[in-house]
């Protein structure tokens, strides 16, 4: 999916015109958010496209369950590495430059997977794609948060999540269409290689977006930051510059602030806990192995691929719903509601499999769709928004990288172990996920703060400076 201009983008809720912000200013903010969020589309497509190729990969490369799990998880291992190493380059070279590099990584990876002749070549290409996914999951939401006004930040960062699920849906649709057009032996190559098209579009569109003003100030380029703030429609440019510079007063441009210290213990804890719970929803087990799970519930191969499209469509629909409510109801309310809904749905899947899932295929499909819907309006909507907000300017890149590292580490563990554990008890796996959602509800209720509508600098005062 590519976007050639602002006018073809999905519509957002009306932007405020307070302070006389011009249409051009509004378009600059929205265009920058949508272009950065194309990294999310590539992230979503590359993440979910593997689901339609697992059967072919197992046959072509002669893989057992452990080998298949590793083949799926290798991209996530790359994602872990990418999320760890991208923070410092994003600070030193800028968000925009890093987005260029990530676009190239997506392009090379997609072509490499589609043309791979051996299992090792395939693993190498998937690992490179994982590096790009990890980097995009850190830099894209961080960039959007840094260019967005507070009252729109949740919705605009949610554009990244929207594009992730658009990418997931596109991968399911393309897998189904490719499987119907090509023979089994070559279809998987087309499924994986199609990502090259949006990767090229992403690379070209990055030329048209500005650098993050907060990153420019951190690098000592205040004059450029002033021009970007004016272009983004900031009415009190001098005041905003002063706020950002004050948040960096103890942070020399040439020194990397240490994240793991007492002053940042609260945002670090909140980020790690939320990232762990994100994967204990079972989301990646469903996304990566949906056709396999539906097959266990009695569906044919073609029917399993078609049912997977319903998973992607549900993700997209309820992510759009979340975009309209995240800045109205806040982050905590969405997570509380989502925790309850996912608990019920995941427990239903567990019960169905414990009583013979082949007799309860429609119930399994309905419960998995329900779980995806509640995930989309809660964890799917909130996690990357929340962790892009709660870290100070001085450590936002490393904080975002930490949260993303924890998130993808958990994703790799779940994705690698699910095929093996499912051979023992699918019901047990989904029962475990349901229990984790009960724990998440208590975490949100007792510990997690609300962040909606608060400027990044004021959040720093509340979560960091007050504890010093």
One Martini backbone bead per residue (centre of mass of N, CA, C, O) as a GRO file, in nm:
protein
  468
    1UNK     BB    1   0.094   0.036   0.026
    2UNK     BB    2   0.050   0.362  -0.108
    3UNK     BB    3   0.139   0.724  -0.080
    4UNK     BB    4   0.141   1.026  -0.277
    5UNK     BB    5  -0.068   1.190  -0.094
    6UNK     BB    6  -0.269   1.346   0.130
    7UNK     BB    7  -0.557   1.305  -0.017
    8UNK     BB    8  -0.544   0.967   0.017
    9UNK     BB    9  -0.599   0.968   0.306
   10UNK     BB   10  -0.725   0.887   0.579
   11UNK     BB   11  -0.949   1.005   0.790
   12UNK     BB   12  -0.976   1.228   1.053
   13UNK     BB   13  -1.045   1.385   1.299
   14UNK     BB   14  -1.089   1.693   1.357
   15UNK     BB   15  -0.895   1.961   1.362
   16UNK     BB   16  -0.775   2.204   1.527
   17UNK     BB   17  -0.794   2.583   1.508
   18UNK     BB   18  -0.627   2.675   1.719
   19UNK     BB   19  -0.437   2.965   1.662
   20UNK     BB   20  -0.454   2.956   1.339
   21UNK     BB   21  -0.407   2.700   1.203
   22UNK     BB   22  -0.320   2.594   0.911
   23UNK     BB   23  -0.367   2.378   0.662
   24UNK     BB   24  -0.067   2.332   0.603
   25UNK     BB   25   0.012   2.256   0.890
   26UNK     BB   26  -0.175   2.011   0.920
   27UNK     BB   27  -0.060   1.854   0.676
   28UNK     BB   28   0.224   1.818   0.786
   29UNK     BB   29   0.155   1.647   1.029
   30UNK     BB   30  -0.009   1.422   0.886
   31UNK     BB   31   0.197   1.343   0.674
   32UNK     BB   32   0.423   1.264   0.866
   33UNK     BB   33   0.261   1.041   1.010
   34UNK     BB   34   0.193   0.864   0.757
   35UNK     BB   35   0.477   0.808   0.661
   36UNK     BB   36   0.592   0.682   0.916
   37UNK     BB   37   0.350   0.464   0.920
   38UNK     BB   38   0.456   0.289   0.684
   39UNK     BB   39   0.635   0.128   0.870
   40UNK     BB   40   0.390  -0.018   0.994
   41UNK     BB   41   0.293  -0.162   0.740
   42UNK     BB   42   0.551  -0.328   0.701
   43UNK     BB   43   0.545  -0.457   0.975
   44UNK     BB   44   0.269  -0.603   0.942
   45UNK     BB   45   0.322  -0.761   0.683
   46UNK     BB   46   0.588  -0.908   0.772
   47UNK     BB   47   0.465  -1.046   1.022
   48UNK     BB   48   0.200  -1.204   0.875
   49UNK     BB   49   0.288  -1.346   0.602
   50UNK     BB   50   0.401  -1.618   0.723
   51UNK     BB   51   0.125  -1.769   0.771
   52UNK     BB   52   0.098  -1.861   0.451
   53UNK     BB   53   0.401  -2.035   0.453
   54UNK     BB   54   0.446  -2.271   0.657
   55UNK     BB   55   0.379  -2.524   0.491
   56UNK     BB   56   0.587  -2.476   0.264
   57UNK     BB   57   0.842  -2.448   0.437
   58UNK     BB   58   0.828  -2.728   0.566
   59UNK     BB   59   0.860  -2.875   0.291
   60UNK     BB   60   1.103  -2.737   0.143
   61UNK     BB   61   1.298  -2.751   0.428
   62UNK     BB   62   1.238  -2.985   0.619
   63UNK     BB   63   1.050  -2.927   0.887
   64UNK     BB   64   0.994  -2.918   1.202
   65UNK     BB   65   0.845  -2.770   1.467
   66UNK     BB   66   1.103  -2.631   1.563
   67UNK     BB   67   1.197  -2.520   1.285
   68UNK     BB   68   0.944  -2.353   1.233
   69UNK     BB   69   0.959  -2.175   1.482
   70UNK     BB   70   1.237  -2.053   1.404
   71UNK     BB   71   1.154  -1.933   1.129
   72UNK     BB   72   0.948  -1.740   1.253
   73UNK     BB   73   1.143  -1.617   1.490
   74UNK     BB   74   1.384  -1.479   1.337
   75UNK     BB   75   1.249  -1.205   1.298
   76UNK     BB   76   1.222  -1.150   1.606
   77UNK     BB   77   1.519  -1.153   1.667
   78UNK     BB   78   1.575  -0.912   1.484
   79UNK     BB   79   1.382  -0.721   1.633
   80UNK     BB   80   1.534  -0.713   1.895
   81UNK     BB   81   1.793  -0.596   1.779
   82UNK     BB   82   1.668  -0.345   1.644
   83UNK     BB   83   1.550  -0.219   1.910
   84UNK     BB   84   1.833  -0.189   2.050
   85UNK     BB   85   2.012  -0.024   1.816
   86UNK     BB   86   1.826   0.238   1.725
   87UNK     BB   87   1.839   0.464   1.940
   88UNK     BB   88   2.114   0.604   1.892
   89UNK     BB   89   2.090   0.671   1.588
   90UNK     BB   90   1.830   0.845   1.629
   91UNK     BB   91   1.989   1.062   1.792
   92UNK     BB   92   2.243   1.121   1.607
   93UNK     BB   93   2.093   1.120   1.298
   94UNK     BB   94   1.795   1.077   1.319
   95UNK     BB   95   1.482   0.979   1.232
   96UNK     BB   96   1.487   1.006   0.920
   97UNK     BB   97   1.745   0.848   0.852
   98UNK     BB   98   1.651   0.579   0.977
   99UNK     BB   99   1.406   0.540   0.791
  100UNK     BB  100   1.567   0.497   0.538
  101UNK     BB  101   1.717   0.238   0.626
  102UNK     BB  102   1.462   0.069   0.681
  103UNK     BB  103   1.352   0.067   0.393
  104UNK     BB  104   1.590  -0.092   0.276
  105UNK     BB  105   1.555  -0.342   0.455
  106UNK     BB  106   1.277  -0.426   0.349
  107UNK     BB  107   1.353  -0.457   0.051
  108UNK     BB  108   1.580  -0.672   0.075
  109UNK     BB  109   1.420  -0.884   0.234
  110UNK     BB  110   1.190  -0.945   0.034
  111UNK     BB  111   1.372  -1.036  -0.198
  112UNK     BB  112   1.529  -1.256  -0.044
  113UNK     BB  113   1.287  -1.439   0.026
  114UNK     BB  114   1.176  -1.482  -0.269
  115UNK     BB  115   1.490  -1.592  -0.369
  116UNK     BB  116   1.546  -1.822  -0.196
  117UNK     BB  117   1.740  -2.138  -0.194
  118UNK     BB  118   1.785  -2.150   0.116
  119UNK     BB  119   1.745  -2.159   0.448
  120UNK     BB  120   1.973  -1.956   0.518
  121UNK     BB  121   1.880  -1.732   0.327
  122UNK     BB  122   1.606  -1.699   0.456
  123UNK     BB  123   1.697  -1.632   0.743
  124UNK     BB  124   1.860  -1.378   0.669
  125UNK     BB  125   1.623  -1.215   0.549
  126UNK     BB  126   1.435  -1.228   0.799
  127UNK     BB  127   1.631  -1.090   0.991
  128UNK     BB  128   1.643  -0.822   0.842
  129UNK     BB  129   1.342  -0.766   0.867
  130UNK     BB  130   1.350  -0.759   1.176
  131UNK     BB  131   1.528  -0.513   1.205
  132UNK     BB  132   1.322  -0.323   1.068
  133UNK     BB  133   1.088  -0.369   1.257
  134UNK     BB  134   1.225  -0.280   1.519
  135UNK     BB  135   1.292   0.007   1.424
  136UNK     BB  136   1.000   0.098   1.345
  137UNK     BB  137   0.870   0.045   1.635
  138UNK     BB  138   1.037   0.290   1.747
  139UNK     BB  139   1.051   0.544   1.544
  140UNK     BB  140   0.767   0.606   1.440
  141UNK     BB  141   0.614   0.678   1.711
  142UNK     BB  142   0.824   0.883   1.807
  143UNK     BB  143   0.803   1.084   1.576
  144UNK     BB  144   0.500   1.142   1.601
  145UNK     BB  145   0.503   1.245   1.895
  146UNK     BB  146   0.713   1.490   1.825
  147UNK     BB  147   0.501   1.637   1.602
  148UNK     BB  148   0.261   1.642   1.803
  149UNK     BB  149  -0.007   1.752   1.945
  150UNK     BB  150  -0.149   1.667   2.240
  151UNK     BB  151  -0.463   1.639   2.137
  152UNK     BB  152  -0.341   1.427   1.887
  153UNK     BB  153  -0.132   1.207   1.965
  154UNK     BB  154  -0.291   0.946   1.990
  155UNK     BB  155  -0.408   0.938   1.699
  156UNK     BB  156  -0.136   0.965   1.542
  157UNK     BB  157   0.004   0.717   1.663
  158UNK     BB  158  -0.233   0.530   1.568
  159UNK     BB  159  -0.156   0.529   1.270
  160UNK     BB  160   0.057   0.315   1.305
  161UNK     BB  161  -0.136   0.092   1.401
  162UNK     BB  162  -0.317   0.101   1.155
  163UNK     BB  163  -0.092   0.018   0.952
  164UNK     BB  164  -0.031  -0.251   1.075
  165UNK     BB  165  -0.320  -0.374   1.020
  166UNK     BB  166  -0.319  -0.324   0.721
  167UNK     BB  167  -0.076  -0.507   0.670
  168UNK     BB  168  -0.206  -0.763   0.778
  169UNK     BB  169  -0.447  -0.771   0.587
  170UNK     BB  170  -0.287  -0.765   0.322
  171UNK     BB  171  -0.141  -1.031   0.374
  172UNK     BB  172  -0.392  -1.213   0.381
  173UNK     BB  173  -0.505  -1.137   0.104
  174UNK     BB  174  -0.251  -1.202  -0.065
  175UNK     BB  175  -0.228  -1.496   0.017
  176UNK     BB  176  -0.499  -1.585  -0.102
  177UNK     BB  177  -0.450  -1.488  -0.396
  178UNK     BB  178  -0.181  -1.630  -0.451
  179UNK     BB  179  -0.284  -1.922  -0.391
  180UNK     BB  180  -0.494  -1.898  -0.645
  181UNK     BB  181  -0.256  -1.832  -0.878
  182UNK     BB  182  -0.042  -2.033  -0.753
  183UNK     BB  183   0.161  -2.261  -0.689
  184UNK     BB  184   0.271  -2.398  -0.402
  185UNK     BB  185   0.592  -2.381  -0.468
  186UNK     BB  186   0.567  -2.038  -0.535
  187UNK     BB  187   0.372  -1.867  -0.360
  188UNK     BB  188   0.559  -1.788  -0.116
  189UNK     BB  189   0.740  -1.593  -0.278
  190UNK     BB  190   0.520  -1.382  -0.343
  191UNK     BB  191   0.427  -1.319  -0.060
  192UNK     BB  192   0.717  -1.203   0.030
  193UNK     BB  193   0.792  -1.009  -0.227
  194UNK     BB  194   0.563  -0.778  -0.223
  195UNK     BB  195   0.700  -0.576  -0.013
  196UNK     BB  196   0.871  -0.404  -0.215
  197UNK     BB  197   0.665  -0.189  -0.295
  198UNK     BB  198   0.614  -0.030  -0.022
  199UNK     BB  199   0.914   0.014   0.038
  200UNK     BB  200   0.970   0.212  -0.195
  201UNK     BB  201   0.758   0.423  -0.114
  202UNK     BB  202   0.872   0.491   0.163
  203UNK     BB  203   1.145   0.600   0.072
  204UNK     BB  204   1.038   0.839  -0.106
  205UNK     BB  205   0.853   0.989   0.118
  206UNK     BB  206   1.072   1.076   0.329
  207UNK     BB  207   1.174   1.334   0.175
  208UNK     BB  208   0.891   1.506   0.271
  209UNK     BB  209   0.988   1.513   0.569
  210UNK     BB  210   1.055   1.618   0.874
  211UNK     BB  211   1.227   1.667   1.140
  212UNK     BB  212   1.258   1.640   1.463
  213UNK     BB  213   1.264   1.900   1.685
  214UNK     BB  214   1.372   1.755   1.940
  215UNK     BB  215   1.622   1.632   1.801
  216UNK     BB  216   1.751   1.894   1.703
  217UNK     BB  217   1.794   2.015   1.983
  218UNK     BB  218   1.967   1.782   2.096
  219UNK     BB  219   2.182   1.850   1.844
  220UNK     BB  220   2.204   2.179   1.830
  221UNK     BB  221   1.944   2.269   1.612
  222UNK     BB  222   1.745   2.526   1.670
  223UNK     BB  223   1.691   2.669   1.402
  224UNK     BB  224   1.560   2.425   1.265
  225UNK     BB  225   1.344   2.375   1.479
  226UNK     BB  226   1.193   2.638   1.439
  227UNK     BB  227   1.101   2.582   1.146
  228UNK     BB  228   0.945   2.323   1.210
  229UNK     BB  229   0.744   2.441   1.415
  230UNK     BB  230   0.620   2.637   1.214
  231UNK     BB  231   0.533   2.418   1.007
  232UNK     BB  232   0.351   2.263   1.236
  233UNK     BB  233   0.192   2.517   1.399
  234UNK     BB  234   0.333   2.658   1.621
  235UNK     BB  235   0.253   2.939   1.817
  236UNK     BB  236   0.477   2.897   2.062
  237UNK     BB  237   0.789   2.873   1.986
  238UNK     BB  238   0.953   2.987   2.222
  239UNK     BB  239   0.816   2.815   2.443
  240UNK     BB  240   0.882   2.537   2.324
  241UNK     BB  241   1.185   2.564   2.315
  242UNK     BB  242   1.218   2.609   2.621
  243UNK     BB  243   1.095   2.339   2.714
  244UNK     BB  244   1.290   2.150   2.566
  245UNK     BB  245   1.556   2.267   2.678
  246UNK     BB  246   1.484   2.214   2.978
  247UNK     BB  247   1.465   1.894   2.940
  248UNK     BB  248   1.798   1.921   2.840
  249UNK     BB  249   1.990   2.068   3.050
  250UNK     BB  250   2.137   1.779   3.153
  251UNK     BB  251   2.186   1.719   2.823
  252UNK     BB  252   2.428   1.668   2.636
  253UNK     BB  253   2.464   1.615   2.301
  254UNK     BB  254   2.730   1.411   2.341
  255UNK     BB  255   2.544   1.261   2.559
  256UNK     BB  256   2.423   0.964   2.694
  257UNK     BB  257   2.164   0.896   2.867
  258UNK     BB  258   2.081   0.712   3.143
  259UNK     BB  259   1.815   0.499   3.197
  260UNK     BB  260   1.925   0.311   3.438
  261UNK     BB  261   1.771   0.489   3.685
  262UNK     BB  262   1.596   0.616   3.944
  263UNK     BB  263   1.446   0.850   3.786
  264UNK     BB  264   1.326   0.607   3.565
  265UNK     BB  265   1.170   0.369   3.709
  266UNK     BB  266   0.872   0.412   3.634
  267UNK     BB  267   0.871   0.409   3.318
  268UNK     BB  268   1.019   0.137   3.300
  269UNK     BB  269   0.811  -0.040   3.442
  270UNK     BB  270   0.562   0.028   3.272
  271UNK     BB  271   0.680  -0.063   3.001
  272UNK     BB  272   0.750  -0.359   3.066
  273UNK     BB  273   0.470  -0.452   3.157
  274UNK     BB  274   0.309  -0.379   2.900
  275UNK     BB  275   0.484  -0.548   2.700
  276UNK     BB  276   0.429  -0.822   2.823
  277UNK     BB  277   0.117  -0.820   2.808
  278UNK     BB  278   0.090  -0.791   2.502
  279UNK     BB  279   0.188  -1.100   2.449
  280UNK     BB  280  -0.014  -1.238   2.669
  281UNK     BB  281  -0.263  -1.230   2.465
  282UNK     BB  282  -0.171  -1.404   2.194
  283UNK     BB  283  -0.142  -1.246   1.923
  284UNK     BB  284   0.098  -1.396   1.769
  285UNK     BB  285  -0.026  -1.675   1.768
  286UNK     BB  286  -0.263  -1.586   1.588
  287UNK     BB  287  -0.121  -1.442   1.348
  288UNK     BB  288   0.089  -1.680   1.270
  289UNK     BB  289  -0.139  -1.941   1.336
  290UNK     BB  290  -0.430  -1.929   1.224
  291UNK     BB  291  -0.447  -2.158   1.012
  292UNK     BB  292  -0.359  -2.379   1.213
  293UNK     BB  293  -0.589  -2.342   1.420
  294UNK     BB  294  -0.823  -2.384   1.221
  295UNK     BB  295  -0.731  -2.666   1.141
  296UNK     BB  296  -0.768  -2.790   1.429
  297UNK     BB  297  -1.090  -2.699   1.396
  298UNK     BB  298  -1.148  -2.826   1.078
  299UNK     BB  299  -1.023  -2.665   0.858
  300UNK     BB  300  -0.927  -2.593   0.565
  301UNK     BB  301  -0.684  -2.442   0.397
  302UNK     BB  302  -0.855  -2.228   0.244
  303UNK     BB  303  -1.035  -2.157   0.487
  304UNK     BB  304  -0.807  -2.059   0.672
  305UNK     BB  305  -0.721  -1.817   0.498
  306UNK     BB  306  -1.000  -1.679   0.499
  307UNK     BB  307  -1.027  -1.653   0.810
  308UNK     BB  308  -0.776  -1.470   0.842
  309UNK     BB  309  -0.908  -1.219   0.719
  310UNK     BB  310  -1.100  -1.172   0.961
  311UNK     BB  311  -0.875  -1.093   1.150
  312UNK     BB  312  -0.769  -0.846   0.991
  313UNK     BB  313  -1.041  -0.693   0.975
  314UNK     BB  314  -1.085  -0.663   1.278
  315UNK     BB  315  -0.833  -0.504   1.340
  316UNK     BB  316  -0.902  -0.262   1.162
  317UNK     BB  317  -1.179  -0.175   1.269
  318UNK     BB  318  -1.086  -0.144   1.583
  319UNK     BB  319  -0.861   0.060   1.530
  320UNK     BB  320  -1.043   0.284   1.427
  321UNK     BB  321  -1.205   0.307   1.682
  322UNK     BB  322  -0.962   0.380   1.867
  323UNK     BB  323  -0.889   0.654   1.730
  324UNK     BB  324  -1.170   0.791   1.839
  325UNK     BB  325  -1.114   0.718   2.174
  326UNK     BB  326  -0.825   0.761   2.305
  327UNK     BB  327  -0.867   1.091   2.354
  328UNK     BB  328  -1.135   1.053   2.527
  329UNK     BB  329  -1.092   0.800   2.741
  330UNK     BB  330  -0.818   0.678   2.725
  331UNK     BB  331  -0.594   0.429   2.821
  332UNK     BB  332  -0.720   0.279   3.071
  333UNK     BB  333  -1.006   0.210   2.975
  334UNK     BB  334  -0.926   0.032   2.737
  335UNK     BB  335  -0.768  -0.181   2.906
  336UNK     BB  336  -0.994  -0.272   3.094
  337UNK     BB  337  -1.192  -0.368   2.878
  338UNK     BB  338  -0.998  -0.558   2.721
  339UNK     BB  339  -0.931  -0.756   2.948
  340UNK     BB  340  -1.212  -0.875   2.979
  341UNK     BB  341  -1.265  -0.964   2.686
  342UNK     BB  342  -1.013  -1.151   2.653
  343UNK     BB  343  -1.070  -1.345   2.878
  344UNK     BB  344  -1.331  -1.464   2.761
  345UNK     BB  345  -1.227  -1.550   2.477
  346UNK     BB  346  -0.982  -1.726   2.557
  347UNK     BB  347  -1.145  -1.920   2.738
  348UNK     BB  348  -1.324  -2.026   2.508
  349UNK     BB  349  -1.101  -2.157   2.341
  350UNK     BB  350  -1.003  -2.348   2.561
  351UNK     BB  351  -1.272  -2.502   2.593
  352UNK     BB  352  -1.301  -2.602   2.303
  353UNK     BB  353  -1.030  -2.771   2.297
  354UNK     BB  354  -1.102  -2.948   2.555
  355UNK     BB  355  -1.380  -3.057   2.371
  356UNK     BB  356  -1.326  -3.047   2.070
  357UNK     BB  357  -1.274  -2.833   1.812
  358UNK     BB  358  -1.409  -2.978   1.561
  359UNK     BB  359  -1.704  -2.909   1.698
  360UNK     BB  360  -1.611  -2.572   1.742
  361UNK     BB  361  -1.530  -2.386   1.502
  362UNK     BB  362  -1.718  -2.129   1.518
  363UNK     BB  363  -1.637  -2.060   1.813
  364UNK     BB  364  -1.339  -2.014   1.764
  365UNK     BB  365  -1.369  -1.787   1.561
  366UNK     BB  366  -1.537  -1.592   1.739
  367UNK     BB  367  -1.334  -1.573   1.978
  368UNK     BB  368  -1.090  -1.470   1.813
  369UNK     BB  369  -1.227  -1.217   1.708
  370UNK     BB  370  -1.289  -1.099   1.986
  371UNK     BB  371  -0.997  -1.081   2.085
  372UNK     BB  372  -0.899  -0.892   1.859
  373UNK     BB  373  -1.090  -0.659   1.917
  374UNK     BB  374  -0.995  -0.604   2.212
  375UNK     BB  375  -0.701  -0.559   2.138
  376UNK     BB  376  -0.732  -0.316   1.940
  377UNK     BB  377  -0.876  -0.123   2.177
  378UNK     BB  378  -0.613  -0.165   2.358
  379UNK     BB  379  -0.318  -0.274   2.328
  380UNK     BB  380  -0.292  -0.196   2.026
  381UNK     BB  381  -0.344   0.114   2.090
  382UNK     BB  382  -0.155   0.182   2.355
  383UNK     BB  383   0.143   0.097   2.380
  384UNK     BB  384   0.296   0.290   2.171
  385UNK     BB  385   0.181   0.543   2.288
  386UNK     BB  386   0.274   0.525   2.584
  387UNK     BB  387   0.592   0.483   2.532
  388UNK     BB  388   0.608   0.765   2.371
  389UNK     BB  389   0.531   0.951   2.639
  390UNK     BB  390   0.688   0.873   2.933
  391UNK     BB  391   0.952   0.981   2.820
  392UNK     BB  392   1.198   1.176   2.810
  393UNK     BB  393   1.383   1.341   2.583
  394UNK     BB  394   1.668   1.221   2.675
  395UNK     BB  395   1.522   0.893   2.667
  396UNK     BB  396   1.320   0.809   2.444
  397UNK     BB  397   1.474   0.618   2.258
  398UNK     BB  398   1.567   0.412   2.479
  399UNK     BB  399   1.286   0.360   2.598
  400UNK     BB  400   1.153   0.259   2.340
  401UNK     BB  401   1.357   0.031   2.296
  402UNK     BB  402   1.298  -0.125   2.552
  403UNK     BB  403   0.997  -0.183   2.507
  404UNK     BB  404   1.040  -0.324   2.230
  405UNK     BB  405   1.228  -0.545   2.329
  406UNK     BB  406   1.030  -0.680   2.521
  407UNK     BB  407   0.805  -0.729   2.319
  408UNK     BB  408   0.983  -0.906   2.112
  409UNK     BB  409   1.080  -1.118   2.308
  410UNK     BB  410   0.797  -1.226   2.371
  411UNK     BB  411   0.722  -1.289   2.078
  412UNK     BB  412   0.942  -1.502   2.031
  413UNK     BB  413   0.859  -1.698   2.252
  414UNK     BB  414   0.569  -1.749   2.159
  415UNK     BB  415   0.629  -1.827   1.854
  416UNK     BB  416   0.832  -2.062   1.910
  417UNK     BB  417   0.651  -2.236   2.127
  418UNK     BB  418   0.364  -2.287   2.014
  419UNK     BB  419   0.394  -2.544   1.833
  420UNK     BB  420   0.493  -2.722   2.066
  421UNK     BB  421   0.265  -2.668   2.278
  422UNK     BB  422   0.026  -2.745   2.087
  423UNK     BB  423   0.095  -3.052   2.083
  424UNK     BB  424  -0.012  -3.072   2.383
  425UNK     BB  425  -0.190  -2.772   2.445
  426UNK     BB  426  -0.407  -2.542   2.341
  427UNK     BB  427  -0.581  -2.492   2.590
  428UNK     BB  428  -0.348  -2.413   2.781
  429UNK     BB  429  -0.252  -2.161   2.630
  430UNK     BB  430  -0.527  -2.000   2.639
  431UNK     BB  431  -0.556  -2.011   2.947
  432UNK     BB  432  -0.302  -1.849   3.009
  433UNK     BB  433  -0.382  -1.589   2.861
  434UNK     BB  434  -0.634  -1.533   3.032
  435UNK     BB  435  -0.487  -1.499   3.304
  436UNK     BB  436  -0.311  -1.253   3.215
  437UNK     BB  437  -0.559  -1.058   3.182
  438UNK     BB  438  -0.623  -1.042   3.479
  439UNK     BB  439  -0.352  -0.913   3.563
  440UNK     BB  440  -0.373  -0.664   3.385
  441UNK     BB  441  -0.617  -0.533   3.518
  442UNK     BB  442  -0.471  -0.479   3.792
  443UNK     BB  443  -0.242  -0.306   3.683
  444UNK     BB  444  -0.416  -0.077   3.567
  445UNK     BB  445  -0.588  -0.009   3.820
  446UNK     BB  446  -0.330   0.038   4.032
  447UNK     BB  447  -0.074   0.175   3.840
  448UNK     BB  448  -0.164   0.310   3.585
  449UNK     BB  449  -0.146   0.598   3.415
  450UNK     BB  450  -0.257   0.890   3.275
  451UNK     BB  451  -0.184   1.070   2.935
  452UNK     BB  452  -0.397   1.237   2.825
  453UNK     BB  453  -0.343   1.571   2.712
  454UNK     BB  454  -0.029   1.571   2.775
  455UNK     BB  455   0.258   1.692   2.768
  456UNK     BB  456   0.572   1.575   2.749
  457UNK     BB  457   0.691   1.771   2.964
  458UNK     BB  458   0.469   1.723   3.185
  459UNK     BB  459   0.513   1.420   3.213
  460UNK     BB  460   0.797   1.443   3.319
  461UNK     BB  461   0.723   1.585   3.583
  462UNK     BB  462   0.534   1.356   3.692
  463UNK     BB  463   0.730   1.084   3.642
  464UNK     BB  464   1.026   1.213   3.725
  465UNK     BB  465   1.086   1.483   3.886
  466UNK     BB  466   0.907   1.408   4.140
  467UNK     BB  467   1.120   1.158   4.216
  468UNK     BB  468   1.395   1.330   4.281
   0.00000   0.00000   0.00000
